[in-house]
Amino acid sequence: MITSDKVRIDNYLSRIITQADEMNDIIIELLSIFKI
């Protein structure tokens, strides 16, 4: 049970990190557009 829970948590964390990276790219693009 503990190992499966850890795997599930790791999957959630990796998914959140991936989404955060994508959001970061979008924010950088928006900032560059508005600065110009």
C-alpha positions as CSV (number, residue, x, y, z in Angstrom):
1,M,0.0,0.0,0.0
2,I,2.7,2.5,1.0
3,T,4.7,1.9,-2.2
4,S,1.7,2.3,-4.4
5,D,0.8,5.5,-2.6
6,K,4.3,6.8,-3.1
7,V,4.1,6.0,-6.8
8,R,0.8,7.8,-7.1
9,I,2.2,10.8,-5.3
10,D,5.2,10.8,-7.5
11,N,3.0,10.7,-10.6
12,Y,0.9,13.6,-9.3
13,L,4.1,15.7,-8.6
14,S,5.6,15.0,-12.0
15,R,2.3,16.0,-13.7
16,I,2.1,19.2,-11.6
17,I,5.7,20.0,-12.4
18,T,5.1,19.5,-16.2
19,Q,2.0,21.8,-16.1
20,A,4.0,24.4,-14.1
21,D,6.7,24.3,-16.8
22,E,4.1,24.8,-19.5
23,M,2.5,27.7,-17.6
24,N,5.9,29.3,-17.1
25,D,6.5,29.2,-20.9
26,I,3.1,30.7,-21.6
27,I,3.6,33.5,-19.0
28,I,7.1,34.3,-20.5
29,E,5.5,34.5,-23.9
30,L,2.8,36.8,-22.7
31,L,5.3,39.0,-20.9
32,S,7.5,39.3,-24.0
33,I,4.4,40.2,-26.1
34,F,3.3,42.9,-23.7
35,K,6.8,44.3,-23.2
36,I,7.0,44.9,-27.0
